[in-house]
Amino acid sequence: MAHQNIHRAFGVYGIITIDGKLVVIKKNGGPYINRFDLPGGSLEDGELLKDAINREIHEETGLEVSKITQLGITSFKYPWDYLDYTINQHITVFYEVQEFAGQIMASVTQFAGQDSLGALLVNLDQLNINNASPLVLKAKDYIQSGLFNTSDTSIETWQVLSENERVFGN
């Protein structure tokens, strides 16, 4: 098999709804920059999946998770020019958050590695490929259908939005 320049990313992501709306973050890095994304991200060295998802949700939204269920694992593959890579394969573990405490924060603490500017609630009918990550669209499908589809997703073209194309305010 021929070598391809594929960047692989792995992360955990949470689906949280409040009054029928999805909790999304204002993404400030990576291929989903300037779009709505799910709270979540990479594991720290030696971190357990459940610890990572709880930490990431707290860091990116301000919420404290008390009950969570793993839904499944899938991946998203699409073109992305990053360093020497031309393809991104994003391997994702999805969780549904059933119980949590606190209020979502419109802005969150910034630190090295933080790629959330804060969180907000968005109506499902407002989320589409032009303003949201493919993870958000997978979550939207799950919320609307009640079934988590673990099929991998390949996207032929992916547009990384510039700051001028940002879908949310600062």
N, C-alpha and C positions, 0 to 999 in steps of 0.2 A: 504494500500500500504506500502510495506517495505521501511524503511529509507535507502537511499543511501548517500554516502559521496560525494555530488555534490557541487562543488564550482561554484557559479554563478558570472559572470563578465558582466558588461554592459558598452558599449562604442559607440562612434560616430566615423565614418571613412569616409575619402574622397577619391574619385576617381579623379585623375588629370592626364590628358595626355598632352604631349608636343611632337609635330611631330610624333604622332603615338606610342610613348613610354609612359610607365606608370611611374609615380613618386612613388617610394617606399622609405621606410626608412630602415636603418640598425638597426634591432631590438636588444636591449640590455637588455631584461628582459622578464620574463614570459614564457609561453609555446612556444612562437615563437622566442625565443632568438636565435641569430646567423643566422636568416633567413631574407628574404625580407618581409616587412609587409606594410600595408597601413598606412599613417599618420592618427592619431586619438588617442582616448583613453577615459578615464573616465571623468565624469563630476565632477566639484568642487561643494561643498555644495551650493545648491540653483541656480546653473548655468543653463541657458536655453540651449537646444540642439544646437541651431544655434550659440550661443556664444561659447560653448564648441568646436564645430568643427572648428570654425575660429581660436580660441586660439591654439588648438592642432596642426593644420596645420602650423600655424606660428612658434610655438615652435619647431616642428620636421622637418620642411623643410626650413623655412625662408620666405616662400611665404605669401603674404597678399591677402586673398580672398575678391573679390568684388561681385561675383554672384555665387550662389550655389542653388541646388535643391535637396530635399530629394527624394531618389529613393525607399526606403522601409526598412523594418525591417526583420531580419532573425536571426537564431542562429546556432551555431556550437557546437556539443557535441562530446567529445573524451576522452579517458583515459589520465589522467595526475596525477602523484603522486606529490602532493603539500600539505605541512603541513599534516593534517589528511584526506585530500581529495583524491579520486581515479578517479573522473570524473570531467571534466570541461565543463560547459555550458556557452558559450560566446554569449551573446545576443547583436546584433549589429544593429545600424542604419546607413545605407549607404547614402552618399551624392555624387552627381556629381558636381564637381567644373567647372563652365563654364568660369569664368573670374577671373584673379588674377594678381598681380603685383609682381615684384622682381625676383630674381634668386634663384634656389634651392641651398642649402648650403650642401657641402660634409661633414661638421662637424658642430654641433650645440652646443649651451651652455648646459653644464651639470649641473643639480641641482637635489635635492631629488625628486624622482618621474619621472624624465626624463628617458624614455626607448628607445630613439632614439640617435644613434651616428651621424646621419646625413642622408641626402637624396641623391638619384641618380635616373637616368633614366634607365629603363631596357626594352629591346625589349620583346614584349609579348611572342614570341616563345621561349624565354629563361627561362620563368617562369613555374615551375612545383612543384609537391608535395614534392620533395626532397630539394628545396631551398626557398620555399615561404610558407607563412601562407595560411590557407584556405580562408582568406579574400581576399588576392591577387588573388587567383584562381577564386573567385566569381567575382571580378572586371574584370579579364581577359575575363571571359565568357560574362559579360555584354558588354564590349567593342566590342567583336567579334560578338555577336548576336544582340545587340541593345535592348535586353530585360533584365530587372532585375528580376531574379528568386528569389522569397521570400521563397521558400521551405527551411525548415531546413535541415542541413547537419549533418549526423552522420558518424563519422570516426571510424573504428574498432581499428586501432592502430595508435598511434601518437608518433613520435620520437622527443624528445627535443634534439637539436643539442648541442654538447659540443663546447668549444672555438676552439678546434682543427678541428672541422667539419664546422666552420663558412664559409658561402657562399660568404662573401664579405671581402675586406681588412679592415684594421683598419681605 
